[in-house]
Amino acid sequence: MLAEKMQVDNDVSRLKLLKANWQNEQVMLEQRIHKQYPLMLEVCKDKMEKLQADIQVAEQNRQLDFLIQLDGINYEERMQAGEVLLLLAKLTERDQPSKVIGQYRGFLLSLFRSIYDNVHIRVQGAETHSAELGGQHWEISLVSKI
């Protein structure tokens, strides 16, 4: 009889604990539904609108031939533009703020060096896009990454 009472008490305690955990999960889910998820949706909608604006700018500035402006000079050859980008990348210092170097298809281009000493190119439109520069064939890959 005493063993049965102890077993029932243990079961009651276990069930109370399960109920408390379930209630905590319900509260957490409600908070996510009413606070966290709407914020996430708003951020995603904002990002989507910015990306659509960037797509429109890119389409409006689409050209049949390659044309990029670097350091105030227009370049029509990818290889030549890649060499200039390489030179500008080498001149970029680590603690230097992002420096605008030119324009491509309606977007501002800037270079910056990360704390790991990697050079990144930033394409600024409604949204900011960046890529690390580097690899074996820098001149070609630099222009391709843009």
C-alpha positions as CSV (number, residue, x, y, z in Angstrom):
1,M,0.0,0.0,0.0
2,L,2.8,2.4,0.9
3,A,4.6,1.5,-2.3
4,E,1.5,2.2,-4.4
5,K,1.1,5.6,-2.7
6,M,4.8,6.5,-3.5
7,Q,4.3,5.3,-7.1
8,V,1.1,7.5,-7.4
9,D,3.0,10.5,-5.9
10,N,5.9,10.0,-8.3
11,D,3.4,9.9,-11.2
12,V,1.6,13.0,-10.0
13,S,4.9,14.9,-9.7
14,R,6.0,13.7,-13.2
15,L,2.7,14.8,-14.7
16,K,2.9,18.2,-13.0
17,L,6.4,18.7,-14.4
18,L,5.2,17.7,-17.9
19,K,2.3,20.1,-17.6
20,A,4.6,23.0,-16.5
21,N,6.9,22.2,-19.5
22,W,4.0,22.1,-21.9
23,Q,2.7,25.5,-20.6
24,N,6.2,27.0,-20.9
25,E,6.4,25.8,-24.5
26,Q,2.9,27.3,-25.2
27,V,4.0,30.7,-23.8
28,M,7.2,30.6,-25.8
29,L,5.4,29.7,-29.0
30,E,2.9,32.5,-28.5
31,Q,5.7,35.0,-28.0
32,R,7.3,33.8,-31.2
33,I,4.0,34.0,-33.1
34,H,3.1,37.5,-31.8
35,K,6.6,39.1,-31.6
36,Q,9.5,37.3,-33.2
37,Y,7.9,36.0,-36.5
38,P,6.3,39.3,-37.5
39,L,9.7,41.0,-37.0
40,M,11.4,38.3,-39.1
41,L,8.7,38.7,-41.8
42,E,9.2,42.5,-41.8
43,V,12.9,42.2,-42.2
44,C,12.5,39.7,-45.0
45,K,10.0,41.9,-46.8
46,D,12.3,44.9,-46.5
47,K,15.2,42.9,-47.9
48,M,13.1,41.6,-50.7
49,E,12.0,45.1,-51.7
50,K,15.6,46.3,-51.6
51,L,16.7,43.4,-53.8
52,Q,13.9,44.1,-56.3
53,A,15.0,47.7,-56.4
54,D,18.6,46.6,-57.1
55,I,17.4,44.2,-59.8
56,Q,15.5,47.1,-61.5
57,V,18.6,49.3,-61.3
58,A,20.7,46.5,-62.8
59,E,18.2,46.0,-65.6
60,Q,18.0,49.7,-66.4
61,N,21.8,49.9,-66.6
62,R,22.3,46.7,-68.6
63,Q,24.6,47.2,-71.5
64,L,25.6,44.9,-74.3
65,D,29.3,45.6,-73.8
66,F,31.2,45.6,-70.6
67,L,31.7,49.0,-69.0
68,I,33.0,49.8,-65.5
69,Q,34.2,53.0,-64.0
70,L,37.2,52.7,-61.6
71,D,39.0,55.6,-60.1
72,G,37.2,58.0,-62.4
73,I,38.2,56.1,-65.6
74,N,35.9,54.0,-67.8
75,Y,37.2,50.5,-68.7
76,E,35.7,48.4,-71.5
77,E,38.0,45.4,-71.2
78,R,37.4,43.0,-68.3
79,M,41.1,42.1,-68.0
80,Q,42.2,45.7,-67.8
81,A,39.5,46.5,-65.3
82,G,40.6,43.4,-63.3
83,E,44.2,44.7,-63.2
84,V,43.1,48.1,-62.0
85,L,40.9,46.4,-59.3
86,L,43.9,44.3,-58.3
87,L,46.0,47.5,-57.9
88,L,43.3,49.2,-55.9
89,A,42.9,46.1,-53.7
90,K,46.6,46.1,-53.0
91,L,46.4,49.8,-52.0
92,T,43.6,49.1,-49.6
93,E,44.7,49.2,-46.0
94,R,43.2,47.2,-43.1
95,D,42.2,50.0,-40.8
96,Q,41.0,52.2,-43.6
97,P,37.3,52.7,-43.9
98,S,35.5,51.4,-47.0
99,K,36.6,53.5,-50.0
100,V,34.4,54.2,-53.0
101,I,36.4,53.2,-56.1
102,G,33.9,53.4,-58.9
103,Q,30.7,52.4,-60.4
104,Y,29.2,49.5,-62.3
105,R,25.7,49.2,-63.8
106,G,24.4,52.0,-61.6
107,F,25.9,50.6,-58.3
108,L,28.7,52.2,-56.3
109,L,31.7,50.0,-55.8
110,S,34.0,50.2,-52.7
111,L,36.8,48.2,-51.3
112,F,37.7,47.3,-47.7
113,R,40.1,45.0,-46.0
114,S,38.7,42.7,-43.3
115,I,40.4,42.1,-39.9
116,Y,41.7,38.8,-41.4
117,D,43.5,40.9,-44.1
118,N,41.2,39.7,-46.9
119,V,40.1,42.3,-49.5
120,H,36.3,42.6,-50.0
121,I,34.4,44.5,-52.7
122,R,31.1,46.0,-51.7
123,V,28.4,46.8,-54.3
124,Q,26.1,49.4,-52.9
125,G,22.5,49.8,-54.1
126,A,19.4,49.7,-52.1
127,E,21.0,46.7,-50.4
128,T,24.7,46.2,-49.8
129,H,26.3,43.2,-51.4
130,S,29.9,42.1,-50.8
131,A,32.3,39.4,-51.9
132,E,35.8,38.5,-50.9
133,L,38.3,39.0,-53.7
134,G,41.1,36.6,-54.3
135,G,41.8,33.3,-56.0
136,Q,44.2,32.2,-58.7
137,H,43.1,34.4,-61.6
138,W,42.4,37.6,-59.7
139,E,41.9,39.8,-62.7
140,I,39.1,37.7,-64.2
141,S,37.5,36.6,-60.9
142,L,37.4,40.2,-59.6
143,V,35.2,41.4,-62.4
144,S,33.1,38.2,-62.3
145,K,32.4,38.5,-58.6
146,I,30.8,41.9,-59.2
